[in-house]
Amino acid sequence: EGMLLAISTTTTAGDEDPSSARLMLLLRVLHQVFIEGKDDSEAFEKAAQLRSILADVALIPLFQALATSCCSNNNTSSSAGSNEQQREKYTTEVKEMIDSWKEYSVFDGPTVWEGYKKAWGRAGT
């Protein structure tokens, strides 16, 4: 619940540039939770259910909020060039996280990957 509150509070804060940064910070925290214990197969397996729940409850809404925030920053700001660079930086970082999650088989199914593609696809239109 706290993660969802943080996501919704960030997206309604009104200051668009900082909200993207806050959302990325939340994503970085989730990323650390997702890869925690990757070197200890027993601990990593025990955390599978937690990762799955966090993906469904927090990660997909976070992807949607981040994609919307980045795209709205790019479309409404007078400094579109710097916002485009920031958006590309965030997109690259998210893709690197996803590659890491795939490498360590963090999630069992394609739900996260589909959620990511849908979020960024919707926000870009």
trRosetta pair geometry for C-beta under 8 A, 3 or more apart (Angstrom, degrees):
i j d omega theta_ij theta_ji phi_ij phi_ji
1 4 5.7 -57 -150 39 35 110
1 5 6.2 37 152 -21 68 106
2 5 5.6 -53 -147 37 32 113
2 6 6.3 34 153 -20 65 105
3 6 5.6 -53 -149 35 32 113
3 7 6.5 33 152 -20 64 104
3 26 6.9 127 -151 -163 86 118
3 30 7.6 82 -141 -76 139 109
3 54 7.6 54 32 -143 171 88
3 57 7.4 95 74 118 125 101
3 58 4.2 -8 121 -120 140 135
3 62 7.7 -51 165 -61 107 120
4 7 5.6 -51 -147 35 33 112
4 8 6.3 24 158 -12 67 107
4 57 6.9 -78 -57 161 114 91
4 58 6.3 -118 -61 -102 72 80
4 61 6.6 40 -121 75 82 158
5 8 6.0 -58 -143 42 29 104
5 9 5.9 28 158 -19 65 112
6 9 5.9 -55 -139 39 26 110
6 10 6.2 28 159 -22 62 110
6 22 7.8 -144 171 159 95 111
6 26 5.8 160 121 -100 128 133
7 10 6.0 -59 -150 35 25 110
7 11 6.5 14 159 -12 63 111
7 23 7.0 67 -129 -117 73 89
7 26 6.5 172 -79 141 78 171
7 58 7.1 174 -31 -152 138 78
7 61 5.5 93 136 123 162 112
7 62 5.5 -111 -108 -90 130 71
7 65 5.2 178 -174 -4 100 163
8 11 6.0 -59 -144 40 31 105
8 12 6.4 9 163 -2 65 113
8 65 7.9 -123 -80 -96 40 143
9 12 6.4 -74 -147 47 26 96
9 13 6.6 54 152 -62 63 90
10 13 5.7 -27 -155 -19 33 120
10 19 4.9 134 167 -148 82 85
10 22 4.4 -157 -131 102 127 131
10 23 5.6 159 130 -62 148 80
10 26 7.3 -125 -16 -19 160 138
10 65 6.9 84 85 160 108 140
10 69 8.0 -32 133 -79 101 151
11 19 6.1 108 -99 -174 36 135
11 23 7.5 60 -66 -74 83 123
11 65 4.7 -104 -70 -148 131 113
11 68 7.2 39 -139 83 122 124
11 69 6.4 -119 -116 -67 83 112
13 18 7.0 -83 107 88 146 106
13 19 5.2 177 43 -82 120 108
13 22 7.6 83 -8 26 154 153
15 18 4.8 19 112 34 114 111
15 19 6.4 153 85 -28 63 91
16 19 5.7 -61 -148 30 31 114
16 20 7.0 31 160 -19 65 99
16 69 6.4 171 -161 -160 80 82
16 72 6.1 -125 -140 105 134 105
16 73 4.8 169 145 -88 121 87
16 76 7.1 122 -12 69 172 124
16 77 7.2 -142 82 -64 137 109
17 20 6.2 -54 -160 28 34 108
17 21 7.0 28 149 -12 64 107
17 73 6.0 107 -84 -129 61 130
17 77 7.5 74 -62 -93 103 145
17 83 7.5 -107 -101 -103 96 97
17 86 7.7 21 -143 113 89 175
18 21 5.4 -57 -152 39 43 114
18 22 6.1 44 152 -21 73 103
19 22 5.6 -52 -146 37 35 112
19 23 6.2 37 154 -20 66 105
19 69 5.1 -135 108 -138 108 136
20 23 5.7 -54 -147 37 31 112
20 24 6.4 32 153 -19 64 104
20 66 6.7 92 -139 -146 70 70
20 69 4.5 178 -80 131 80 122
20 70 5.5 102 -123 -76 128 69
20 73 6.0 -40 -35 -26 140 150
20 86 6.8 87 114 143 149 125
20 90 6.7 -87 173 -69 112 159
21 24 5.7 -53 -149 35 31 111
21 25 6.5 36 150 -22 63 103
22 25 5.5 -51 -152 32 34 115
22 26 6.6 36 150 -18 65 101
23 26 5.6 -50 -151 34 35 112
23 27 6.4 36 149 -19 65 104
23 62 6.5 159 -165 -163 93 82
23 65 5.6 -157 -122 112 136 106
23 66 4.4 177 140 -89 136 86
23 69 5.9 155 5 33 152 155
24 27 5.4 -53 -147 37 35 114
24 28 6.3 41 151 -23 66 102
24 66 6.8 107 -66 -128 63 124
24 90 5.7 -108 -91 -124 126 108
24 93 7.1 47 -150 90 116 146
25 28 5.6 -50 -148 32 32 113
25 29 6.7 35 151 -20 63 101
26 29 5.7 -52 -153 33 34 113
26 30 6.5 32 150 -16 65 104
26 62 6.0 -142 111 -132 120 128
27 30 5.6 -52 -148 38 35 111
27 31 6.2 43 150 -27 65 103
27 59 8.0 88 -123 -132 80 75
27 62 5.7 157 -81 154 87 132
27 66 6.5 17 -45 -65 137 153
27 94 6.9 -37 164 -102 153 90
27 97 7.1 -125 156 -25 107 175
28 31 5.4 -48 -147 31 32 118
28 32 6.7 34 153 -19 62 100
29 32 5.9 -54 -156 32 32 110
29 33 6.7 31 148 -16 64 104
30 33 5.5 -55 -151 37 37 112
30 34 6.1 38 152 -23 69 106
30 54 6.4 172 -144 160 104 127
30 58 6.5 -167 -101 113 135 124
30 59 6.0 156 171 -90 155 90
30 62 6.9 177 -7 40 156 171
31 34 5.6 -55 -148 35 31 113
31 35 6.5 5 163 0 66 109
31 97 4.8 -87 -113 -139 129 123
31 100 7.5 60 -164 76 108 137
31 101 7.9 -104 -134 -59 79 104
32 35 6.5 -68 -141 47 27 92
32 36 6.3 52 154 -52 63 96
33 36 5.7 -35 -149 -2 30 121
33 50 7.7 -108 165 133 112 117
33 51 7.5 172 128 -98 91 76
33 54 6.6 -127 110 -169 137 176
34 51 5.5 93 -126 -129 74 109
34 54 7.4 -142 -75 88 88 137
34 55 8.0 80 -103 -67 119 95
34 101 6.0 -24 146 -105 139 103
34 106 4.9 32 174 -159 107 141
35 38 4.9 -24 -173 -36 73 128
35 100 6.3 -30 -83 146 137 120
35 101 7.4 -111 -69 -89 93 63
35 104 6.1 107 -125 42 85 164
35 106 6.7 -60 -79 -92 63 126
36 47 6.8 -152 83 -150 97 176
37 40 5.0 -69 -162 55 78 99
37 43 3.8 -123 -152 112 131 112
37 44 4.4 -178 120 -71 101 68
37 46 7.9 -74 154 52 163 93
37 47 5.8 130 50 5 146 141
38 44 5.6 82 -107 -98 32 134
38 104 4.7 -52 -137 -140 123 144
39 44 7.9 143 35 -44 25 125
40 43 4.1 33 102 26 119 114
40 44 6.0 156 82 -20 61 89
41 44 5.6 -57 -139 40 29 113
41 45 6.1 32 160 -22 65 107
42 45 5.9 -55 -149 34 27 110
42 46 6.5 27 153 -19 62 106
43 46 5.6 -54 -149 35 33 113
43 47 6.5 24 155 -14 65 109
44 47 6.0 -63 -151 39 30 107
44 48 7.4 61 145 -55 59 81
44 104 7.6 -116 -155 173 142 112
45 48 5.7 -18 -165 -24 41 116
47 50 4.9 -54 -165 43 69 117
47 51 5.9 73 137 -26 86 100
48 51 5.7 -56 -149 36 31 111
48 52 6.3 31 154 -20 65 107
48 108 7.3 61 -171 -44 115 108
49 52 5.6 -53 -148 36 32 114
49 53 6.4 31 155 -17 65 105
50 53 5.9 -57 -147 38 30 109
50 54 6.2 27 156 -16 66 110
51 54 5.8 -58 -144 41 29 109
51 55 6.2 34 155 -25 64 106
51 106 5.8 -140 -174 174 148 84
51 107 6.5 -142 137 -85 115 69
52 55 5.7 -53 -149 31 28 113
52 56 6.6 20 157 -12 63 107
52 107 6.8 124 -95 -132 68 80
52 108 6.9 -2 -92 12 116 106
53 56 6.0 -61 -150 40 30 106
53 57 5.8 5 164 0 69 118
54 57 6.2 -65 -128 50 25 97
54 58 5.2 -34 -167 38 67 115
54 59 6.2 72 135 -27 74 101
55 58 7.5 -49 -86 56 8 72
55 59 4.5 -31 -137 30 48 135
55 60 6.9 65 162 -29 61 87
55 107 5.8 81 -80 -104 165 126
55 111 6.7 105 136 96 124 115
55 112 5.1 -69 -161 -80 126 109
55 115 8.0 157 171 30 90 152
56 59 7.5 34 -4 38 17 93
56 60 6.6 -3 -148 2 29 122
56 111 7.0 -9 -87 138 80 148
57 61 7.7 -35 153 9 38 117
58 61 6.4 -73 -154 47 30 103
58 62 5.8 29 157 -24 70 116
59 62 5.4 -59 -145 38 30 115
59 63 6.4 35 156 -22 66 101
59 112 6.2 -14 115 -126 141 101
59 115 7.1 97 113 100 92 148
60 63 5.7 -47 -149 31 32 113
60 64 6.6 31 152 -17 62 105
60 111 7.6 -62 -71 152 126 95
60 112 7.3 -129 -71 -119 84 56
60 115 3.9 -86 -119 -162 96 148
60 119 7.3 -177 -168 -54 63 127
61 64 5.5 -55 -149 38 36 113
61 65 6.1 33 155 -18 69 106
62 65 5.8 -53 -142 39 31 108
62 66 6.1 28 159 -17 65 109
63 66 6.0 -60 -144 40 25 108
63 67 6.1 23 160 -17 64 110
63 94 7.8 111 -120 -155 87 138
63 115 5.7 120 51 135 151 96
63 116 5.1 -117 -144 -105 149 58
63 119 4.0 160 131 23 99 169
63 120 7.4 -71 173 -37 100 80
64 67 6.0 -57 -145 38 25 108
64 68 6.2 23 158 -15 63 111
64 115 7.8 -74 -44 178 91 92
64 119 4.3 -123 -84 -126 55 110
64 122 7.5 -3 -134 64 88 132
64 123 7.5 165 -157 -52 53 114
65 68 5.9 -58 -146 40 28 110
65 69 6.0 27 157 -19 65 111
66 69 5.7 -55 -142 38 29 111
66 70 6.1 26 160 -16 65 108
66 90 6.9 -156 176 165 115 135
66 94 7.5 151 120 -81 149 141
66 119 7.5 48 59 150 82 136
67 70 6.0 -56 -144 38 27 108
67 71 6.2 19 160 -12 63 112
67 119 4.4 154 7 145 147 92
67 120 4.6 -140 -122 -91 133 53
67 122 7.1 88 116 66 138 83
67 123 3.6 -176 141 0 99 154
67 124 7.6 -66 -180 -34 109 75
68 71 6.1 -62 -144 42 26 105
68 72 6.0 20 161 -16 65 111
68 119 7.8 -85 -28 -174 80 88
68 122 7.9 -25 -75 104 88 99
68 123 4.8 -132 -77 -114 48 114
69 72 6.0 -57 -140 39 25 105
69 73 6.3 29 158 -21 62 107
70 73 5.8 -54 -150 33 28 113
70 74 6.5 26 153 -19 62 108
70 83 7.9 156 -164 176 62 91
70 86 7.4 -154 -134 111 93 92
70 87 4.4 120 -178 -119 111 94
70 90 5.9 -141 -97 69 138 146
70 91 7.5 140 167 -52 165 90
70 123 7.1 64 62 148 87 145
71 74 5.6 -55 -149 35 33 113
71 75 6.3 22 157 -13 66 111
71 87 7.4 93 -72 -127 45 138
71 123 4.1 170 0 158 145 98
71 124 5.9 -141 -108 -85 137 43
72 75 5.8 -61 -142 42 33 106
72 76 5.8 0 170 3 70 119
72 123 7.9 -85 -28 -163 76 100
73 76 6.8 -76 -133 46 19 89
73 77 5.5 9 -178 -20 63 126
73 83 4.7 -161 136 -152 99 127
73 86 7.3 -52 116 80 145 128
73 87 7.1 180 75 -64 113 106
74 77 7.1 -44 -111 27 13 104
74 80 6.3 69 -165 -148 58 82
74 83 4.8 -178 -94 127 56 118
74 84 5.7 86 -129 -80 108 66
74 87 5.4 -2 -64 -40 124 151
77 80 5.9 158 81 -75 86 55
77 83 5.0 129 52 -38 141 148
79 82 4.7 -10 149 33 112 111
79 83 6.1 123 101 -19 77 95
80 83 5.6 -63 -145 44 34 112
80 84 6.0 40 156 -26 70 105
81 84 5.8 -53 -148 31 28 111
81 85 6.7 27 152 -17 62 103
82 85 5.5 -50 -151 35 37 114
82 86 6.4 38 150 -19 66 104
83 86 5.5 -51 -146 37 35 112
83 87 6.2 39 153 -22 66 104
84 87 5.6 -50 -145 35 32 113
84 88 6.4 32 154 -17 63 105
85 88 5.8 -55 -148 38 30 110
85 89 6.3 34 151 -22 64 106
86 89 5.5 -52 -147 35 32 114
86 90 6.3 29 155 -15 66 105
87 90 5.9 -55 -147 39 30 108
87 91 6.1 32 154 -21 65 108
88 91 5.6 -52 -142 37 31 113
88 92 6.2 34 156 -20 64 105
89 92 5.9 -56 -151 35 27 111
89 93 6.4 25 153 -17 63 108
90 93 5.6 -56 -147 38 32 111
90 94 6.2 33 155 -20 67 105
91 94 5.8 -54 -147 36 29 110
91 95 6.4 29 154 -18 64 107
91 120 7.6 91 -121 -127 104 138
92 95 5.8 -57 -149 37 30 110
92 96 6.4 31 153 -20 64 105
93 96 5.6 -53 -149 35 32 113
93 97 6.6 35 151 -20 64 102
94 97 5.6 -51 -152 33 34 113
94 98 6.4 34 150 -19 66 105
94 116 7.3 166 157 -147 121 122
95 98 5.5 -52 -146 37 34 113
95 99 6.3 40 152 -22 65 102
96 99 5.6 -49 -147 34 33 114
96 100 6.5 36 151 -19 63 104
97 100 5.6 -56 -154 36 33 113
97 101 6.4 33 149 -20 67 104
98 101 5.5 -50 -147 35 35 113
98 102 6.4 35 152 -18 65 103
98 112 7.7 180 -127 132 96 113
98 113 7.1 105 -160 -103 124 79
98 116 6.5 25 -94 -87 141 174
99 102 5.7 -54 -149 37 31 111
99 103 6.3 38 151 -25 64 105
100 103 5.5 -50 -147 31 32 116
100 104 6.5 5 162 4 65 108
100 106 7.8 43 117 -27 72 131
101 104 6.5 -70 -146 51 27 92
101 106 3.9 -70 -155 26 82 133
101 107 6.3 21 166 1 117 96
101 112 7.2 -81 133 113 153 154
102 105 7.3 22 -170 -76 33 42
102 106 7.6 -54 -48 18 23 92
105 108 7.8 45 174 -92 91 44
107 111 7.0 -122 170 52 138 89
107 112 4.9 148 5 1 174 133
109 112 7.9 131 87 5 66 80
110 113 5.0 -62 -163 47 72 112
110 114 5.4 71 138 -25 92 104
111 114 5.9 -61 -146 40 26 108
111 115 6.1 28 157 -21 64 110
112 115 5.6 -56 -146 36 29 113
112 116 6.4 32 155 -21 64 104
113 116 5.8 -51 -151 32 31 113
113 117 6.5 28 153 -15 64 106
114 117 5.8 -56 -147 39 32 109
114 118 6.1 30 156 -17 67 109
115 118 5.9 -56 -142 39 28 109
115 119 6.1 30 159 -22 64 108
116 119 5.9 -57 -146 34 26 110
116 120 6.5 11 163 -5 63 110
117 120 6.4 -64 -146 44 26 100
117 121 5.9 26 157 -21 64 115
118 121 5.7 -60 -141 40 26 112
118 122 6.1 25 163 -18 65 108
119 122 6.2 -58 -148 36 23 106
119 123 6.3 16 159 -14 61 113
120 123 5.8 -56 -140 41 31 110
120 124 6.2 32 160 -24 64 111
121 124 6.1 -61 -149 33 26 110
121 125 7.0 18 158 -18 60 108
122 125 6.2 -66 -157 31 31 107
